[in-house]
Every structure is written in C-alpha cells, then in structure tokens.
Amino acid sequence: MPMSLFDHVLASEDLADSLVLPLAQPAPPGNFDNLRDRLNPDQLAPHWNTFFAKAIDSLPENVGIADTAHMLTAKFDELQQTMGRNVEDNGVTYNLYSDAVSQSRPWAVDLFPMIVTQADWHSIRAGITQRAELLNCILQDVYGEQQLVRDGLLPSALVHGHAGYFRAAHGIKPAGGTYLHVAAFDLAQGADGQWWVVSQRTQAPSGLGYALENRLIVSKLFQEAFNALHIERLSEAYAAFVRSLRVHSQHGENARIVLLTPGPYSETYFEHIYLARYLGISLVEGGDLVVRDERVWLKTIKGLEPVHVVIRRLDDDYLDPLELRADSALGIPGMLQAWRSGNVVMANAPGTGFLESAAVMGFLPAISTRLLREPLRLPSIASWWLGERTARDAMLPQLAQHVLKPTFNDQARRFVPAMGQRLKPAELAQWMERINKRPADYAAQAWLPLAHMPTWRSSAAAQAGGGHCAPIGSQAMMIRVYALSNGPGRWRVVPGGLTRIAPPGKEVVSMYRGGSSADLWVMSDREVAELPVKMAYHRTEHVVTSRAAESLFWFGRYTERLDNSVRFARVILEALNNAELDLSGATLDWLHQLACDNGLVSPAAPTPKNARVLFERALVGALPDRRAEHGAWSVATVLDGLQYSAFSVRERLASEQWTLVNQAQQDFYAAIQGNQIKTHQALQALEHLASQSMAMTGAQLDRMTRDDGWRMLSLGRQVERMGTLACVLASALQRGAMDDDAGFALLLECFDSTITYRSRYQQHRDVYALVQLLVLEPENPRSLVWMSETLTGRLNRLPSSPWASAETEDIVRSLPENWSADELLHWAEQGNVEALAATIGSAAQTAQAISDRLTQQYFVHAHADSQAVGS
C-alpha cells in the first residue's frame, strides 16, 4: 500500500530505521557498532537517523516502502559514482613508493562519513590538547635537562638508541619553545564506545590535505545532513595554524612560509600540493632551497628570496645531507645549522620522531603526572616495551592476547603488526624466539577490537554477493585527529580529521595496505557557517620557484613536442597510404629524415624509399613504446614527459588541465594496445590525441594567469616550435622535397598552414611565397618571425632579463626577426636553397642557445650569490 504524503513526511525520522537497518550489515560481536544506538541496537543512532532521514527526504513522495528502499540504494549508487568522478577529476591520488608517476592510484574514500557526537568530541578534544602539550614538554626535557631519563621515567634506549633522536639538537631551543607544530593521533573505539589513543605521529604527520579533500567531496553530496547535524567546519583551524607559524617567526606577518615535499614520487604528493594551495604558501622541494650564511633561501626566477618558516613533509633522515644521510638528494645542505641558529622555524622541529615509537606510549601516564601534574585525560591503549625484563616476562606468556609492533622506525614498512590472536602456535613460537634475541626491538599493545562504521558497497555488490552481502557494509575504522599550534604554548584541535577504514573483514587499518578513508564529521550544539570548506585568502606575493619555472618551461616544450609529433606522424602515415599522392624519391627521403629527427623511428629503420612497408611498420610500432625499445622516442614517451612535467607543477595547474593530460595519456594507451596495431587504428588514435592536444593548448592560453610562470611555459612552447619547424623547413629545402607538388603540400601540413597558404596563393607552388608565409609573416603563429617576436616579448618581461647584455648579443642578432627579409626573398627568387636552408636552420641553434641561457639564468642560478633579494 503506497505511503501518503503524511507518511512520507514521517519517514524522514520514523521510517529511517525500518528502511536502512535491513540494508545494513551489523558489526561483528564484540565490536562497537557506530551505526546503531548504544542502548537499543534495533534502532539507528540518533545522528545516523538524521543523516539517512535527510537522504530519504530527497526521494519522490507517494511510493511504497519497498520502492523507497530501492530508490534510496539507487541514490547512494549515483552519489558514489559522482564521488568517484570527483576524485578522478580532481586528480586525488595516494601512491606507493613503487608506483611510477604515470600510474598514480586514485585516493580511496567512502561515501558515508564517520560521525562523532558532541559528547565524544568534547573528551577527545580535551585529551588531544593535553597530549600535544605533554609531547612538547617531553621534547623540551629530552633536548634540555633530560630529567625524565635520569629519573627512569623514560628509558635511555628509547631516546638515545632511537634513530629519531638527534644528539646534534641537544641544547637547542626553537622559537617559542615549540618543537611540535603539528601532531597527529590515531584513535580507536573499544567495545563500549570508549576512545583510546593507539599511536601518535610527530615527525611529519600526513593526512591534513586528504582530510580537506574528503570534506570538500563528501559534504557536497550530503549538504542537507551536513547542515542539520551542525557539523564543525575545518577552515578556521588551518588559518589559525598559519597565523601561529607567523607568530613563531621573528619576521611575523612578513614571514615567508613554504611546504617542503620529497617530490612527485612521494606517496602523499597530492596532499602536499593541495595543502600548499589551500594555505596559500609555496610548495618546494629540496632543490628549491639553498642555505647561505646560515639562512634559508628560495631559488626563484627573481633570484634568491628568504624563507622564514618550513612546514616539512620530508623525514628527518633526508633533511640535511651534511649532518644526516649523506646520500640524501632530497634535503638541503646546511638546513640544520640554519635552524640551530634560529633563522628558520621548522614545523616540526628535527628530532621528534622517537615519540612515534609504540614503546613510548606505555610511559606516558607516569610522565604526564610528573610534567603536567595530572593524569591523561584520554587513555592510551595499554603498551609495554619488551626491552624491560619485567614487561617481557609478563607479556611472553600472554602474547596471543596482544599486538606486536616495532620499537624503532620501520620506514621500509616491512613490519606488519602481528595480531597475537591470529597467530598459529608455530608462529607464536617464532615470535617468542625473535623477542628473546632482540627484546628491545619490540613493543606489545593490548588487543582492541576496533569499532565499525557503515560503508557503502553499492547495490550491485550486494547482488553479486547472492543476497548475502548487504549494500551497507560494516568495516573496522580508526580516526586520525590533529593538534595544530595556536601560538606558543597553545593548541587547537582540528574539529574533524581523517577516518581510516580497514579492508572488509580485516582489523589492520592501513592506507598503505589496501585501506580506504572517510570524512570525519564532528557534531556541534550550535549553528555553523554555511560553507563547509573555504580556501585560505591570506594574500601573499606569488612566487615562481626555479624548479616550477623549469617544469613549466618543459611542460610547454612537451606540449608543443606532442603537437608536432602527432602532426608529423599523421602527415607521414597519410602520405604513405594515399594512392593518389605521387611521392618523389626526394620527398620520401625528407619524410624519413622528418621521422628520425623527431624520434618517430630509429635512424636504423629502413627508408620509405627502399622499404615503404617496413618503414611504416617501424613508425606505427614505435608509437606506443614508452621505453624506446625500438630506438625511437615517439609519441608515448612524449606523453610520459608531458605527464611528468605537469605532475611536477600540479599546484599551479587547474584540475581541468591535469585531467586533460591524464585523459590523453590513458586514451592513447587504450587505443594502441596490442602488438599488431594497424595503420588505420594508429591514425584514429593520433587524430583523437590531436584534438586533446588542441584542448591542452586552449587551456594554457585561456585558463592561466599571465605571470612569470606562464611566460616560462610560453617560452618553452616557442623554443620548441621554432627549433623543430626550422629544422623541418631547412631539411625540406636541402632534400629538394619542395620541388614536387606532394612534398610542397606535405610541408604546409607540417606547419599547419595549408588553409592560410591556399587562401592567399591558391594552388600556386612557389618557394618565394612559402618563405613569406612560413618565415617572414608576423601574423602567422607558425612563421619563424612570429615565434621570434613572441620569444623576445616574453624574454623582455622576465625579471632581471639578460637579453640586453653583451653576453646575449649574438643570440639576439641571430633571431629570425633580425634577419634581412630582402636577402631571404632574393635567395628564394633565385632558387638559392643552400643559403636559405643554412639561415633557416640556424634558428634551431638559436632556440637551443635561448634554452641554455634560460637554464643558466633562472633554473640553476649559475650566479646565485649575486642574486639574493630581501633579507
């Protein structure tokens, strides 16, 4: 019997239980179920009732309960698809260190958020605030008087024997006495709903960027529920964090803040980009920074500019090759001395990593009583360091009831926590033997059955399970909560964070080992602002780092190279397969040289004049070759170079641009898979890629601010275009390809100027007219003079432009805009192709000279000592 309108209105509160619970898998016995009411498991928890009621409200009215349930699952399926598209469009990734940049893994986020009630959050916030202060006090003691070690409250082996403790930092007091500016805590719920601290991250905690991205995606999908539950916003905590960093610096509001990343191969590189963009600061790699006179400087295209605060996502070991790992190519020589001298604030300070040890957790209750004169407000999971004989003797007989973790850092991630309950007797015996051999290497923690939260599996997954799989799953989860500095001695806990979900049926929560994430909603008892996430609007001077400038320069070059490679490949393949086109031997030789010069075939490949079919196969076979196994750096390798250079400056690109690059790469690889690619298949793939290349060009011209970064990109395109097309034209002249109609027409196609030529000169084939259009025409973007004038305009607008100096006089004089038009036209009229080819070919050398000069001036800072600006 269909519901009346009155029934539908009541469904928003009264029918959520009856609609949702039959779709939901319960948590296993002994695990807390966040979906269900604590006192009455036959009902949804009140906040989940509200959440699902708002979803039901959006469904059509006057339908039966069964149809409503079906529509609800269909709605969630649709929202999940929308979320997946958002993740893909935004380029949200989480990579393994073994992944190549071109194989970035999409970030895994669940449709449903984890919802924390106000009462739970009140205790969490108080406990995390206290812990952040406690850890900072421990650091002050360990790098100061070391009274905790002397009194036996903290074993020396856990401090001095830990690689995360820096002896060189002893006696150094950072600005404001703040060692920790960011601290992360992993929390789990026990069977009774009590929250426990399971681990802490103090070196370079990850997840702040992903937490923002999850919020941005999920809150939009459930805007009504988000507002009805009065979910706390995140933005103010992040803004306060930036203000705190400026307060800690002696330069105050004028302090320059950067975020130091290991680079594109980092597993969390996306969030480094996202967080830097959100905070309005520069994202830098080690190569972007240099230390001079115990101060840190940022290499920009304007010269060296001072850096006052470094938010680091680089592990301690790699920070400074002079004092730490000598083989580190990621760090900055002299960085520790700059910090030691008080000239830079580091968030977090070096040497905080030892606090992450699971063994330290067991000593925190007594330390809190000593340092803070109060017990821990939020309990730690019971932990023991097995380096202590009494703890070891007590734990070994109970190993099956505990979890084993490493005492010291496990950066290689080879140590998977051993769940005692899952170990067989033989495995338990092996663990006991290892512990007895090296007891200090291990810590034991009480086993806690993790609480479960609802996750959306989709109705299709439920049907695939044969009716045994509910569309709303139940998976183990933990939350990661962040404490951010809020000025010296003060802390602000982010009212949200990152929920990490174990794979179905598993109890180990790890993004690295197949887990997923969810947004973390914290309820409030007050009305909150409408916007769930807003970007930071602190206005800072826009800086183009030398690395970003170089990457943008090569992004421009690879975009142009892709356009040229695709066009040349199409021109050659279409010419070879056009039965009506009479190709002379000279034209075939030119096509062979065109293919070789642009990496489409190996120089060892047979010429089309001698073996047309073999040459064509070689060209088609090289198109998908990403590793030059055919001896040619063809379209696939150009796409990889384009993707890498774009990835290196993702923080500067609109998401649409990044999507275009990724989609072009994926589409091309999908279209040319297999070992026996036919020419018509290759041409179809190239035609589609040509359209995508045009879209990339449009995005660069229409979507980017005309700053120095864009000028570098434009310079890259013009350098590549002038160098390539000058070679093509000179080669055609030298080879005599323009002596027949076919070669002349193909040359115009290579310059993408066929329509323009015909509109001016009809079908008349004339070298004089060709030189006018392709060399001297200032209105044709494919003419050498247009490229030259564009290059000059861009170069003259760069800071500290070197193009008026005596060193560059020869380069400027050799630009096509300074050639004698009368002389070139006279040679063309007289048929002096040797002189024409020599002059036109020299433009390629000029383009390379400009590239070299840009590299010396702006990318490597050959004269860096004389380019420091500011103080």
Secondary structure, 3 states (H helix, E strand, C coil): CCCCHHHHHHHHHHHHHHHHHHHECCCCCCCCECCECCCCCCCECHHHHHHHHHHHHCCCCCCCHHHHHHHHHHHHHHHHHHHHHHHHHCCCECCCCCCCHHHCCECCECCCCEEECHHHHHHHHHHHHHHHHHHHHHHHHHCCCCHHHHCCCCCHHHHCCCCCCCHHHCCCCCHHHCCCCEEEEEEEECCCCCEEEEEEECCCCCCHHHHHHHHHHHHHHCHHHHHHCCECCCHHHHHHHHHHHHHHCCCHHHCCEEEECCCCCCCCHHHHHHHHHHHCCEEECHHHEEEECCEEEEEECCEEEEECEEEECCCHHHCCCCCCCCCCCCCCCCHHHHHHCCCCEEECCCCCHHHHCHHHHCCHHHHHHHHCCCCCCCCECCEEECCCHHHHHHHHHHHHHEEEEECCCCCCCCCCCEEHHHCCHHHHHHHHHHHHHCHHHEEEEECCCCCEEEEECCHHHHHHCCCCCCCEEEEEEEEEEEEEECCCCCEEECCCCEEEECCCCCCCCCHHHCCEEEEEEEECCCCCCCCCCCCCCCCCCCCCEHHHHHHHHHHHHHHHHHHHHHHHHHHHHHHHCCCCCCCCHHHHHHHHHHHHHCCCCCCCCCCCCCCHHHHHHHHHHHCCCCCCCCCCCCHHHHHHHHHHHHHHCHHHCCHHHHHHHHHHHHHHHHHCCCCCCCHHHHHHHHHHHHHHHHHHHHHHHHCCCCCHHHHHHHHHHHHHHHHHHHHHHHHHHHHCHHHCHHHHHHHHHHCCCHHHHHHHHCCCCCHHHHHHHHHHCCCCCCCHHHHHHHHHHHHHCCCCCCCCCHHHHHHHHCCHHHCCHHHHHHHHHHCCHHHHHHHHHHHHHHHHHHHHHHHHHHHCCCCHHHCECCC
